[in-house]
Amino acid sequence: MAKILIADDDMILKEMYETRLKEGGYTVVSAADGEETYEKIEKEKPDLILLDIMMPKMNGIDVMKKVRANHEIAHIPIILLTALVREIDKVKEMMKPGDDYLIKSDIMPGDVVKKIEESLGKAGGAAAEPAKEETREEYPAEEVKDS
């Protein structure tokens, strides 16, 4: 299953998301500030980053800029967590397929898990569920009779 890095300085939210994700079978790594987050991204190479925008030492927008500038980790999808809608406008041009954002006041832990699964699928992540292949029944070719 996928490895998710949770970066949030709100211990209660971080623990809530961590518990929910572990119950869902994910491996979870966490960080409490922007500097620690970036170091863990480089070291752990998670399949997805759940990134709070407002953090000490380095904010989430600066973390995202550094991730996108590093070719070894630039492909990792990022879901931004924010309390303010206007912050999203600052990062939309940096977003890649699989990236998304959630407004903290509008979500429940189950919404976060669903968004992670969607993002992993859009990004083509290793842990994304494989698309179901359509099956078709094979019929024997009709015999052509010479008249």
C-alpha positions as CSV (number, residue, x, y, z in Angstrom):
1,M,0.0,0.0,0.0
2,A,1.0,3.6,-0.5
3,K,3.2,5.6,1.8
4,I,1.6,9.0,2.8
5,L,3.5,11.9,4.4
6,I,1.3,14.0,6.6
7,A,2.7,17.5,7.2
8,D,0.7,19.5,9.7
9,D,1.6,21.4,12.9
10,D,-1.9,20.7,14.4
11,M,-1.1,17.6,16.4
12,I,-4.8,16.6,16.8
13,L,-5.5,16.8,13.1
14,K,-2.3,15.0,12.2
15,E,-3.0,12.2,14.6
16,M,-6.6,11.9,13.4
17,Y,-5.5,11.7,9.7
18,E,-2.7,9.3,10.7
19,T,-5.1,6.9,12.5
20,R,-7.6,7.0,9.6
21,L,-4.9,6.3,7.0
22,K,-3.3,3.5,8.9
23,E,-6.8,1.9,9.3
24,G,-7.0,2.2,5.5
25,G,-3.8,0.2,5.1
26,Y,-1.5,3.1,4.3
27,T,2.0,3.5,5.7
28,V,2.2,6.9,7.3
29,V,5.1,9.3,7.9
30,S,4.5,12.6,9.6
31,A,6.2,16.0,10.1
32,A,5.3,19.1,12.2
33,D,7.0,21.9,10.3
34,G,8.1,22.8,6.8
35,E,11.8,22.1,7.2
36,E,11.2,18.6,8.7
37,T,8.6,18.0,6.0
38,Y,11.0,18.7,3.1
39,E,13.8,16.6,4.7
40,K,11.3,13.6,5.1
41,I,10.1,14.0,1.6
42,E,13.7,13.7,0.3
43,K,14.5,10.7,2.6
44,E,11.2,8.8,2.5
45,K,10.0,9.5,-1.1
46,P,6.4,9.1,-0.2
47,D,3.7,8.2,-2.7
48,L,1.7,11.2,-1.7
49,I,2.1,14.3,0.5
50,L,-0.7,15.7,2.6
51,L,0.6,19.2,3.2
52,D,-0.7,21.9,5.4
53,I,-0.1,25.4,4.0
54,M,0.3,27.2,7.4
55,M,3.3,25.6,9.2
56,P,6.3,27.0,11.2
57,K,9.8,27.3,9.8
58,M,8.7,26.9,6.2
59,N,5.2,27.2,4.9
60,G,3.5,24.6,2.7
61,I,3.7,26.8,-0.4
62,D,7.5,27.0,0.0
63,V,7.7,23.3,0.6
64,M,5.7,22.7,-2.6
65,K,8.0,25.0,-4.6
66,K,11.1,23.1,-3.4
67,V,9.5,19.7,-4.2
68,R,8.5,20.9,-7.7
69,A,12.1,22.2,-8.3
70,N,13.7,18.9,-7.3
71,H,13.5,16.4,-10.2
72,E,13.8,13.4,-8.0
73,I,10.6,14.2,-6.1
74,A,8.8,16.6,-8.3
75,H,6.4,13.8,-9.5
76,I,4.9,13.2,-6.0
77,P,1.3,14.3,-5.8
78,I,0.5,16.8,-3.2
79,I,-2.8,17.5,-1.5
80,L,-2.8,20.9,0.2
81,L,-4.7,21.5,3.4
82,T,-5.7,25.0,4.0
83,A,-8.1,27.1,6.1
84,L,-8.2,29.9,3.5
85,V,-9.5,29.5,0.0
86,R,-7.4,32.5,-1.3
87,E,-4.2,30.6,-0.6
88,I,-5.0,28.1,-3.3
89,D,-4.8,30.7,-6.0
90,K,-1.1,31.1,-5.1
91,V,-0.3,27.5,-5.9
92,K,-2.6,26.5,-8.7
93,E,0.1,27.0,-11.4
94,M,2.4,24.6,-9.5
95,M,-0.2,21.8,-9.3
96,K,0.3,18.7,-11.4
97,P,-2.0,15.8,-12.2
98,G,-2.8,14.1,-8.9
99,D,-2.4,17.4,-6.9
100,D,-5.4,18.8,-5.2
101,Y,-6.5,20.8,-2.2
102,L,-8.9,20.6,0.7
103,I,-10.4,23.3,2.8
104,K,-10.0,22.2,6.4
105,S,-13.4,23.5,7.6
106,D,-15.2,21.6,4.8
107,I,-13.8,18.1,5.3
108,M,-14.1,15.0,7.4
109,P,-11.3,12.4,7.7
110,G,-13.1,10.1,5.3
111,D,-13.0,12.9,2.7
112,V,-9.2,13.1,3.1
113,V,-8.8,9.3,2.5
114,K,-11.1,9.5,-0.6
115,K,-9.1,12.5,-2.0
116,I,-5.9,10.6,-1.4
117,E,-7.2,7.6,-3.4
118,E,-8.4,9.9,-6.2
119,S,-5.0,11.7,-6.3
120,L,-3.0,8.5,-6.4
121,G,-5.2,7.3,-9.3
122,K,-4.8,10.5,-11.3
123,A,-1.1,10.6,-10.7
124,G,-0.7,7.0,-11.8
125,G,0.9,6.1,-8.4
126,A,2.1,2.7,-7.7
127,A,-0.4,2.2,-5.0
128,A,-3.4,3.4,-7.1
129,E,-6.0,0.7,-7.7
130,P,-5.5,-0.7,-11.2
131,A,-8.3,0.1,-13.6
132,K,-10.7,-2.7,-14.2
133,E,-10.3,-4.1,-17.6
134,E,-13.3,-4.7,-19.7
135,T,-13.8,-8.3,-20.6
136,R,-15.4,-9.5,-23.7
137,E,-16.5,-12.9,-24.5
138,E,-14.6,-14.5,-27.3
139,Y,-16.7,-16.2,-30.0
140,P,-15.3,-18.6,-32.5
141,A,-14.9,-17.0,-36.0
142,E,-17.6,-18.1,-38.3
143,E,-16.6,-20.5,-40.9
144,V,-16.7,-19.2,-44.4
145,K,-18.2,-21.7,-46.8
146,D,-17.3,-21.7,-50.5
147,S,-20.4,-21.8,-52.6
